[in-house]
Amino acid sequence: MSALLLVPAAVLTSAEAKALPGLAVLVEGGRIAAVAPPSQLEDRGAERIDLPDALLMPGLVNAHQHGRGLSQVQLGYPDDRLELWINRRRGRDAPDPYPLALLCALEMLRNGVTTALHANMSYGSGDYAGEVRAALRGYDEAELRVTYCVGAADRGGIAYDLEEAFLATLPDELRAWITGPRPPAYAGSAAGTKALMADLRADFAGHPRVRFAYGPAGPQWVSDGLFKALAEDADRLGLPVHLHALESPVQAAACRRLYPEGVLARLDALGVLGPRTSLAHGVYLTDADMDRAAARGVSVVTNPGSNLRLANGAPPLARLRAHGVRLAVGTDNCASQDGEDLLGELRLAGLLARDPQWGCPTGPGPADLLSMATVNGAAVAGWNGIGRLEPGWRADLVALSLERVRGGWLDPDMPLRDAVAARALGRDVVLTMVEGRILYRDGAFPHLDPAMARKAAAESARRARDPRDDGDRECAVRIGASLDRFWSDRLMP
């Protein structure tokens, strides 16, 4: 791997630092070798890359996404309430996860993301291990750094804790369709899940860009026994645990019934909570939950665009921050602009955290926001040595064009870092590097053809609409209407 000397207009070494002009970054062997004035580094024999109107900063971390390279809109699912949107997927067959993950990884690289956490995701093919390996192939070919969550669920697949009550409302033919034999979504039991984890860790041992975490789907989908078993194995192996938690009003109501002592109180008693644990969404966390999360070092990954699009409300970032909870950010492959623009989601998160009531907790500032997308996300994903531009750290970095950030004028009193947090978007990315390799530059991917990835993803989606889908789609629509009535009757004010 050749040495590179990156010479930008300014360097932001970390989220809390000032953006400084007159510095260059030397990359050797996939690591940052030095950050110093160019004149001090030019004799090291490195290839010089000038970025005259760009800010060089740590690569971004998408701490919650599912490898869906085609959005729900592209797949024919309009924005809807979460539970109704999940149900729509029952009207499709399982696609091939490989091209979807590959395309998703390329879009993240295009938007400055160098590391992603792939949260629990099953297409229900009946071969979950095959799905995992197919998605990992996509990430590996894109050369994106990834933490892949091995998912698990063993209950509540249709209506959470009110499954039987909901099924009783259906006509016989719909009940037979929804309860008929289906392939298992995940690896089955705790033993099967742990065995899959062992196989994957053995096969990818020593891989420079792939790591694993446990991804129990969420409290309403996972029994106490399964949670406990996976938490114990995660603790034994030193693995992260990442789960959905309290994303929607329906989930919040279900969890009040399932966990009268509080969701996080139960998870804590089961040994799930700790510094390697992260919760996605957390829109309906209580103050007691937040205090417990902060005390245990648990992170919360916010997904603001997804929360709004799926009618779940704004994430309580100001309150979480006031309670001392570490925050990260993800797109959930359902960002506000229907793409993988993590910088845009970061901006939205900051805006949603602003409470109009005087005296309320303040939302995250520029340094807090950029930390969410760098070092905090790295902690969630379980990677050390990424999120800062410091000697010895991994050379995962991004260059942002400052042309649009500065615009016609940027007041000298406005720190460049703060302007980036307020104005930068994914389209400003001009270079993305992972492990010392440039994977995206000026609209092109040197190692892959995105047109071929798009074509393969489209073909995968087309095949998922097999001949029996017409009947399946009709049943899914009818189930959705019944679900809508069922939850409306229980949640209407």
C-alpha positions as CSV (number, residue, x, y, z in Angstrom):
1,M,0.0,0.0,0.0
2,S,1.6,3.3,-1.2
3,A,2.1,6.2,1.2
4,L,-0.1,9.2,0.5
5,L,0.3,12.9,1.5
6,L,-3.1,14.6,1.6
7,V,-2.8,18.4,1.5
8,P,-6.2,20.1,2.1
9,A,-7.2,23.7,2.8
10,A,-7.8,22.8,6.4
11,V,-7.7,19.8,8.7
12,L,-10.2,18.9,11.5
13,T,-8.5,16.3,13.6
14,S,-11.5,15.6,15.8
15,A,-15.0,16.8,16.5
16,E,-13.9,19.0,19.4
17,A,-10.9,20.5,17.7
18,K,-10.7,23.6,15.6
19,A,-10.3,23.3,11.8
20,L,-6.8,24.4,11.1
21,P,-5.2,25.6,7.8
22,G,-1.7,24.8,6.8
23,L,-1.7,21.1,7.8
24,A,-1.3,17.9,5.8
25,V,-2.0,14.3,6.7
26,L,0.5,11.5,5.9
27,V,-0.9,8.0,5.4
28,E,1.3,5.0,5.5
29,G,0.3,1.3,5.8
30,G,-3.4,2.1,6.3
31,R,-2.6,4.3,9.3
32,I,-2.2,8.0,9.9
33,A,1.6,8.5,10.2
34,A,1.7,12.2,10.9
35,V,-0.4,15.4,10.9
36,A,1.9,18.4,10.3
37,P,2.7,21.2,7.9
38,P,3.3,19.8,4.4
39,S,6.9,21.1,4.3
40,Q,7.8,18.7,7.2
41,L,6.3,15.7,5.4
42,E,7.3,16.1,1.8
43,D,10.6,14.2,2.1
44,R,8.8,11.0,3.2
45,G,8.4,9.7,-0.4
46,A,4.6,9.8,-0.4
47,E,2.4,10.5,-3.4
48,R,1.0,14.0,-2.9
49,I,-2.7,14.7,-3.3
50,D,-3.8,18.3,-3.2
51,L,-7.3,19.2,-2.0
52,P,-7.0,23.0,-2.3
53,D,-10.6,23.8,-1.3
54,A,-11.5,21.0,1.0
55,L,-11.6,20.2,4.7
56,L,-10.1,16.9,5.7
57,M,-11.8,15.3,8.7
58,P,-12.4,11.8,10.3
59,G,-14.6,9.5,8.3
60,L,-18.3,9.3,9.3
61,V,-19.9,6.3,11.1
62,N,-23.4,5.3,10.2
63,A,-24.3,3.6,13.5
64,H,-27.6,2.1,12.5
65,Q,-28.6,0.8,9.0
66,H,-29.7,-2.4,7.4
67,G,-27.8,-2.7,4.1
68,R,-30.9,-1.8,2.0
69,G,-29.4,-0.3,-1.1
70,L,-32.9,0.3,-2.5
71,S,-35.1,2.5,-0.4
72,Q,-38.6,1.6,0.7
73,V,-40.0,4.0,-1.8
74,Q,-38.0,2.4,-4.6
75,L,-39.4,-1.0,-3.5
76,G,-42.9,0.2,-3.6
77,Y,-43.6,0.8,0.1
78,P,-44.8,4.4,0.8
79,D,-43.9,6.1,4.1
80,D,-46.4,4.8,6.7
81,R,-46.6,3.9,10.4
82,L,-43.8,1.5,11.3
83,E,-46.0,-1.5,12.0
84,L,-47.9,-1.0,8.8
85,W,-44.7,-0.6,6.8
86,I,-43.2,-3.8,8.3
87,N,-46.3,-5.7,7.3
88,R,-46.0,-4.6,3.7
89,R,-42.9,-6.6,3.3
90,R,-44.9,-9.8,3.8
91,G,-46.2,-9.3,0.2
92,R,-42.7,-9.8,-1.3
93,D,-40.3,-12.7,-1.6
94,A,-36.7,-12.5,-0.3
95,P,-34.3,-10.6,-2.5
96,D,-30.6,-11.3,-2.7
97,P,-28.9,-9.3,0.0
98,Y,-25.5,-9.1,-1.8
99,P,-26.3,-6.5,-4.4
100,L,-28.4,-4.5,-2.0
101,A,-25.6,-4.3,0.6
102,L,-23.0,-3.5,-2.1
103,L,-25.1,-0.7,-3.5
104,C,-25.8,0.6,0.0
105,A,-22.1,0.5,0.9
106,L,-21.2,2.5,-2.3
107,E,-23.8,5.1,-1.5
108,M,-22.5,5.5,2.0
109,L,-18.9,5.9,0.7
110,R,-20.3,8.5,-1.7
111,N,-21.6,10.4,1.3
112,G,-18.4,10.2,3.4
113,V,-19.3,7.2,5.5
114,T,-16.3,4.9,6.2
115,T,-17.8,2.6,8.9
116,A,-21.3,1.2,9.2
117,L,-23.1,-0.9,11.7
118,H,-25.5,-3.4,10.0
119,A,-28.3,-3.8,12.4
120,N,-30.4,-7.0,12.7
121,M,-32.0,-7.7,9.3
122,S,-33.6,-10.8,7.9
123,Y,-35.4,-11.1,4.6
124,G,-37.1,-14.4,5.7
125,S,-35.5,-16.6,3.0
126,G,-35.1,-19.5,5.5
127,D,-31.3,-19.3,5.1
128,Y,-30.3,-16.6,7.5
129,A,-26.6,-17.6,7.5
130,G,-26.6,-17.4,3.7
131,E,-28.2,-13.9,3.9
132,V,-25.5,-12.7,6.3
133,R,-22.7,-14.0,4.2
134,A,-24.2,-12.5,1.0
135,A,-24.5,-9.1,2.6
136,L,-20.9,-9.3,4.0
137,R,-19.7,-10.1,0.5
138,G,-21.3,-6.8,-0.7
139,Y,-19.6,-4.8,2.1
140,D,-16.3,-6.5,1.5
141,E,-16.3,-5.8,-2.2
142,A,-17.1,-2.1,-1.5
143,E,-14.3,-2.2,1.1
144,L,-16.5,-0.3,3.6
145,R,-15.7,-1.0,7.3
146,V,-18.6,-2.8,8.9
147,T,-19.8,-4.2,12.2
148,Y,-22.4,-6.9,11.3
149,C,-25.1,-7.6,13.9
150,V,-26.1,-11.3,14.0
151,G,-29.9,-10.9,14.6
152,A,-32.3,-12.9,16.7
153,A,-36.0,-12.9,17.5
154,D,-38.4,-15.4,19.0
155,R,-41.8,-13.8,19.5
156,G,-44.2,-11.1,18.6
157,G,-43.7,-11.0,14.8
158,I,-47.2,-9.7,13.9
159,A,-48.7,-7.7,16.8
160,Y,-46.1,-7.9,19.6
161,D,-47.6,-9.0,22.9
162,L,-51.2,-8.9,21.5
163,E,-50.6,-11.5,18.8
164,E,-53.5,-13.8,19.7
165,A,-55.9,-10.9,20.2
166,F,-55.1,-9.6,16.8
167,L,-55.3,-13.0,15.1
168,A,-58.8,-13.4,16.6
169,T,-60.0,-10.3,14.6
170,L,-59.1,-11.8,11.2
171,P,-61.3,-13.8,8.9
172,D,-60.3,-17.5,8.7
173,E,-58.5,-17.2,5.3
174,L,-56.3,-14.3,6.4
175,R,-55.5,-16.0,9.7
176,A,-54.5,-19.2,7.8
177,W,-52.3,-17.1,5.5
178,I,-50.5,-15.2,8.2
179,T,-50.0,-18.2,10.5
180,G,-49.1,-20.7,7.8
181,P,-45.7,-22.3,7.6
182,R,-42.9,-19.8,6.9
183,P,-39.2,-20.1,6.8
184,P,-37.5,-19.0,10.1
185,A,-36.3,-15.4,10.0
186,Y,-33.1,-15.9,11.9
187,A,-30.9,-18.8,13.1
188,G,-33.6,-20.1,15.5
189,S,-32.6,-20.7,19.1
190,A,-30.0,-19.1,21.2
191,A,-27.8,-22.1,20.5
192,G,-28.2,-21.7,16.8
193,T,-27.5,-18.0,16.9
194,K,-24.3,-18.5,19.0
195,A,-23.2,-21.2,16.6
196,L,-23.6,-18.9,13.6
197,M,-21.7,-16.2,15.5
198,A,-18.8,-18.7,16.2
199,D,-18.7,-19.7,12.5
200,L,-18.7,-16.1,11.2
201,R,-16.0,-15.0,13.7
202,A,-13.8,-18.0,12.7
203,D,-14.3,-17.3,9.0
204,F,-13.5,-13.6,9.3
205,A,-10.8,-13.8,11.9
206,G,-8.2,-11.2,11.3
207,H,-10.2,-9.4,8.6
208,P,-9.2,-5.7,8.7
209,R,-12.7,-4.3,8.0
210,V,-15.2,-6.8,9.3
211,R,-16.4,-7.3,12.9
212,F,-19.5,-8.7,14.6
213,A,-22.0,-7.8,17.2
214,Y,-25.1,-9.5,18.6
215,G,-28.4,-7.9,17.3
216,P,-31.4,-9.1,19.3
217,A,-34.2,-7.4,17.3
218,G,-35.8,-5.5,20.2
219,P,-37.7,-6.1,23.5
220,Q,-41.1,-6.8,22.0
221,W,-39.5,-9.4,19.7
222,V,-37.1,-11.1,22.0
223,S,-37.8,-13.3,25.1
224,D,-36.0,-12.9,28.4
225,G,-34.2,-16.2,27.9
226,L,-32.9,-15.3,24.4
227,F,-31.8,-11.9,25.7
228,K,-29.9,-13.4,28.6
229,A,-28.2,-16.1,26.5
230,L,-26.9,-13.6,23.9
231,A,-25.9,-11.1,26.5
232,E,-23.8,-13.7,28.3
233,D,-22.1,-14.8,25.1
234,A,-21.5,-11.2,24.1
235,D,-19.9,-10.6,27.5
236,R,-17.8,-13.7,27.1
237,L,-16.5,-12.7,23.7
238,G,-16.3,-8.9,24.3
239,L,-18.8,-8.2,21.5
240,P,-21.2,-5.2,21.2
241,V,-24.9,-5.7,21.6
242,H,-27.2,-3.5,19.4
243,L,-31.0,-3.6,19.5
244,H,-34.0,-1.6,18.5
245,A,-35.8,-0.1,21.5
246,L,-39.0,1.9,22.0
247,E,-39.1,3.2,18.4
248,S,-42.9,3.6,18.0
249,P,-46.0,4.5,20.1
250,V,-47.2,0.9,19.6
251,Q,-43.9,-0.5,20.8
252,A,-44.0,1.8,23.8
253,A,-47.5,0.6,24.8
254,A,-46.4,-3.0,24.3
255,C,-43.4,-2.6,26.4
256,R,-45.4,-1.0,29.2
257,R,-47.4,-4.2,29.3
258,L,-44.5,-6.5,29.0
259,Y,-42.1,-4.7,31.3
260,P,-44.1,-2.9,34.1
261,E,-40.9,-2.2,35.9
262,G,-39.4,-0.5,32.9
263,V,-37.8,-1.8,29.7
264,L,-34.2,-0.9,30.7
265,A,-34.7,-2.1,34.2
266,R,-35.6,-5.6,32.8
267,L,-32.7,-5.5,30.3
268,D,-30.3,-4.5,33.1
269,A,-31.5,-7.4,35.3
270,L,-30.9,-9.8,32.3
271,G,-27.3,-8.5,31.9
272,V,-27.9,-6.8,28.6
273,L,-26.8,-3.3,29.5
274,G,-23.3,-2.1,29.6
275,P,-20.7,0.1,27.8
276,R,-20.8,-2.1,24.7
277,T,-24.6,-1.9,24.4
278,S,-26.4,0.5,22.1
279,L,-30.1,1.2,21.5
280,A,-31.4,2.3,18.2
281,H,-34.1,5.0,18.1
282,G,-35.2,5.3,21.8
283,V,-37.9,7.7,21.0
284,Y,-40.0,6.7,24.0
285,L,-37.3,6.2,26.6
286,T,-38.5,7.5,30.0
287,D,-36.4,9.6,32.3
288,A,-35.7,6.5,34.4
289,D,-34.6,4.7,31.3
290,M,-32.2,7.5,30.4
291,D,-30.7,7.6,33.9
292,R,-30.1,3.9,33.7
293,A,-28.6,4.1,30.2
294,A,-26.2,6.8,31.3
295,A,-25.2,4.9,34.5
296,R,-24.5,1.8,32.5
297,G,-22.6,3.6,29.7
298,V,-25.3,2.6,27.1
299,S,-25.3,4.5,23.8
300,V,-28.5,5.6,21.9
301,V,-28.3,5.8,18.1
302,T,-30.8,8.3,16.8
303,N,-32.4,8.0,13.3
304,P,-34.3,11.3,12.9
305,G,-35.4,11.0,9.3
306,S,-36.7,7.5,9.8
307,N,-38.5,8.5,13.0
308,L,-40.4,11.2,11.2
309,R,-41.1,9.3,8.0
310,L,-42.5,6.3,9.9
311,A,-44.7,8.6,12.2
312,N,-42.8,7.8,15.4
313,G,-42.1,11.4,16.4
314,A,-38.9,13.3,17.1
315,P,-36.1,11.6,19.0
316,P,-35.6,13.2,22.5
317,L,-32.0,14.2,21.9
318,A,-31.9,17.2,24.3
319,R,-33.3,15.1,27.2
320,L,-30.9,12.2,26.4
321,R,-28.0,14.7,26.4
322,A,-29.1,16.3,29.6
323,H,-29.2,12.8,31.2
324,G,-25.6,12.2,30.1
325,V,-26.4,9.5,27.5
326,R,-23.8,9.0,24.7
327,L,-25.4,9.7,21.3
328,A,-24.6,8.4,17.8
329,V,-26.5,8.7,14.5
330,G,-27.7,6.4,11.7
331,T,-29.7,6.7,8.5
332,D,-31.8,3.5,9.0
333,N,-31.8,3.4,5.2
334,C,-34.8,5.7,5.6
335,A,-33.2,9.1,5.8
336,S,-35.2,12.3,5.3
337,Q,-34.0,12.7,1.7
338,D,-34.4,8.9,0.9
339,G,-30.6,8.4,0.6
340,E,-27.5,7.8,2.7
341,D,-26.7,11.5,3.5
342,L,-25.5,11.1,7.1
343,L,-24.5,14.7,7.3
344,G,-28.0,15.7,6.4
345,E,-29.4,13.5,9.1
346,L,-27.0,15.0,11.6
347,R,-28.3,18.4,10.8
348,L,-31.9,17.3,11.1
349,A,-31.1,15.7,14.5
350,G,-29.7,19.0,15.8
351,L,-32.7,20.9,14.6
352,L,-35.2,18.5,16.1
353,A,-33.4,18.8,19.5
354,R,-34.3,22.5,19.8
355,D,-37.1,23.0,22.2
356,P,-39.1,26.2,21.8
357,Q,-39.7,26.3,25.6
358,W,-37.2,28.5,27.4
359,G,-35.3,26.8,30.2
360,C,-35.5,23.3,28.6
361,P,-32.4,21.2,28.0
362,T,-30.3,22.4,25.1
363,G,-29.7,20.2,22.1
364,P,-26.3,19.1,20.8
365,G,-23.9,21.8,19.6
366,P,-21.5,21.4,16.6
367,A,-18.9,19.5,18.4
368,D,-21.5,17.2,19.9
369,L,-23.1,16.5,16.5
370,L,-19.8,15.7,14.8
371,S,-18.9,13.4,17.7
372,M,-22.2,11.6,17.1
373,A,-21.1,10.8,13.6
374,T,-17.4,10.0,14.4
375,V,-16.0,8.8,17.7
376,N,-19.4,8.0,19.3
377,G,-20.4,6.0,16.3
378,A,-17.1,4.1,16.4
379,A,-17.7,3.2,20.0
380,V,-21.2,1.8,19.1
381,A,-19.7,-0.2,16.3
382,G,-16.9,-1.5,18.5
383,W,-13.9,-0.1,16.6
384,N,-10.9,1.4,18.3
385,G,-8.6,3.9,16.5
386,I,-11.2,5.5,14.2
387,G,-13.0,8.8,14.6
388,R,-9.9,11.1,14.9
389,L,-7.0,12.1,12.7
390,E,-4.1,11.2,15.0
391,P,-0.8,9.4,14.4
392,G,-1.3,5.6,14.8
393,W,-5.1,5.8,14.2
394,R,-6.7,4.1,11.2
395,A,-6.6,6.1,8.0
396,D,-10.4,6.4,7.6
397,L,-11.1,9.9,6.5
398,V,-13.2,12.2,4.3
399,A,-12.6,15.4,2.4
400,L,-15.5,17.9,2.1
401,S,-15.5,20.6,-0.5
402,L,-15.8,24.0,1.2
403,E,-17.2,25.8,-1.9
404,R,-20.9,25.4,-0.8
405,V,-20.2,25.5,2.9
406,R,-18.5,28.9,2.7
407,G,-20.8,30.1,-0.2
408,G,-20.3,33.7,-1.1
409,W,-19.2,34.7,2.4
410,L,-18.3,33.1,5.7
411,D,-17.8,35.5,8.6
412,P,-14.4,35.2,10.3
413,D,-16.2,34.8,13.6
414,M,-17.9,31.6,12.4
415,P,-15.6,28.6,13.1
416,L,-15.2,26.5,10.1
417,R,-16.1,23.4,12.1
418,D,-19.4,24.9,13.1
419,A,-20.1,26.0,9.6
420,V,-19.5,22.4,8.4
421,A,-21.9,21.0,11.1
422,A,-24.5,23.6,10.0
423,R,-24.2,23.5,6.2
424,A,-22.3,20.4,4.9
425,L,-24.2,17.7,3.1
426,G,-23.2,14.4,1.5
427,R,-23.0,16.0,-1.9
428,D,-20.0,18.0,-0.6
429,V,-17.8,14.9,-0.2
430,V,-15.0,14.8,-2.7
431,L,-12.9,12.0,-1.3
432,T,-13.5,9.0,1.0
433,M,-10.7,6.8,2.3
434,V,-10.9,3.6,4.3
435,E,-7.9,1.8,5.8
436,G,-5.6,4.1,3.7
437,R,-7.3,3.3,0.3
438,I,-9.2,6.0,-1.6
439,L,-12.6,4.4,-2.4
440,Y,-14.4,7.4,-3.7
441,R,-13.1,10.6,-5.4
442,D,-14.8,13.3,-7.3
443,G,-17.9,11.3,-8.2
444,A,-16.1,8.1,-9.1
445,F,-15.3,4.8,-7.4
446,P,-11.8,3.7,-8.5
447,H,-12.5,0.0,-7.6
448,L,-16.1,-0.6,-8.6
449,D,-18.7,0.3,-11.2
450,P,-21.8,1.7,-9.4
451,A,-24.0,1.2,-12.5
452,M,-23.4,-2.5,-12.4
453,A,-24.3,-2.5,-8.7
454,R,-27.5,-0.6,-9.4
455,K,-28.4,-3.0,-12.1
456,A,-27.8,-6.1,-9.9
457,A,-29.8,-4.6,-7.1
458,A,-32.7,-3.8,-9.4
459,E,-32.7,-7.4,-10.7
460,S,-32.7,-8.7,-7.2
461,A,-35.8,-6.6,-6.4
462,R,-37.5,-7.6,-9.6
463,R,-37.0,-11.3,-8.8
464,A,-38.6,-10.8,-5.4
465,R,-41.9,-10.0,-7.2
466,D,-42.4,-13.6,-8.1
467,P,-45.7,-15.0,-9.7
468,R,-47.4,-15.7,-6.4
469,D,-46.8,-12.1,-5.2
470,D,-50.2,-10.9,-6.5
471,G,-52.0,-13.0,-4.0
472,D,-49.5,-12.3,-1.3
473,R,-49.6,-8.5,-1.8
474,E,-53.4,-8.6,-1.6
475,C,-53.2,-10.5,1.7
476,A,-50.6,-8.2,3.0
477,V,-52.8,-5.2,2.2
478,R,-55.8,-6.7,4.0
479,I,-53.6,-7.6,7.0
480,G,-52.4,-4.0,7.0
481,A,-55.9,-2.6,7.1
482,S,-56.8,-4.9,10.0
483,L,-53.6,-3.9,11.8
484,D,-54.5,-0.3,11.3
485,R,-57.9,-0.7,12.9
486,F,-56.5,-2.9,15.7
487,W,-53.9,-0.5,16.9
488,S,-56.1,2.6,16.3
489,D,-58.8,1.1,18.6
490,R,-56.2,0.7,21.3
491,L,-54.2,3.9,21.0
492,M,-56.7,6.5,20.0
493,P,-56.8,9.3,22.6
